Amino acid sequence: MNLCKVLGTVVASEKHPAFHARKMLVVQPLDEHQQPNGKSFLAVDHTSSAGKGDVVLVLREGTGIRQILGDKTLPIRSMIVGVVDQVTVAGSR
């Protein structure tokens, strides 16, 4: 799982059939302090409620995504599986 921030939506006039009727978003990986950490990438929104500015949990493992969606042939590698309400980082002792 990766913590990410939604940067915006993607609109495509042509896409693979696996992405038909699925919302695609551009997400930016974040570190534990919610600072940008790495390059942005595309993710399918499985929650149907994520939007620009939201902090989300992204599953980036194809086999797990295919198990969730129940289709062993899907070419989806990144999927938003939750919208994060709050992040708390425990202090070191």
Buried (B, 14 or more C-beta within 10 A) or exposed (E): EBBBBBEEEBEEEEEEEEBEEBBBBBBBBBEEEBEEBEEBBBBBBBBEEBEEEBBBBBBBEBEEBBEBBEEEEBEBBBBBBBBBEEEEEEEEE
